[in-house]
Amino acid sequence: MRDNDGADCRALKNGLLELRPLGAGRDALVRIACQELEAWYLGEPDALAEAFSDEKLRSIGRQARYRDPDTVVNPSRAVRQLVPEFQKVSGARRMGKRLTRERNRSASFRALLRGIERLREEAPA
């Protein structure tokens, strides 16, 4: 998994798929966070509010800019504007515990979860 960082999603994914070891086949899951992992945080305002103890963050989902978090051009900058103390590593630790399938509006986050589930279902018992 990696951030898109403004690249062409399909070209980036195809390039990463070419790097798989021979024989990896479907055991290798490649997912792109559009545009950046922080879009997933914007996709779940309740988790953002909980992680950073700021109730006003719950309302960002009503703003047009954040309704489709995968279209935010620079999500990490947007998160820093909303949460000035945000740091990528500590923020990921805080948010990772709170992101959910049910509440998150990021399509790329949901695609990652579906891919992981598929691998789990296909894994030998």
Stockholm file with secondary structure:
# STOCKHOLM 1.0

chainA/1-125         MRDNDGADCRALKNGLLELRPLGAGRDALVRIACQELEAWYLGEPDALAEAFSDEKLRSIGRQARYRDPDTVVNPSRAVRQLVPEFQKVSGARRMGKRLTRERNRSASFRALLRGIERLREEAPA
#=GR chainA/1-125 SS CEECTTSCHHHHHHHHHHTSCTTCGGGCCCCEESSCTHHHHHTCHHHHHHHTTCGGGGGGGGSHHHHSGGGCSCHHHHHHHHCTTCCHHHHHHHHHTTCCTTTCCCHHHHHHHHHHHHHHHHSCC
#=GC SS_cons         CEECTTSCHHHHHHHHHHTSCTTCGGGCCCCEESSCTHHHHHTCHHHHHHHTTCGGGGGGGGSHHHHSGGGCSCHHHHHHHHCTTCCHHHHHHHHHTTCCTTTCCCHHHHHHHHHHHHHHHHSCC
//
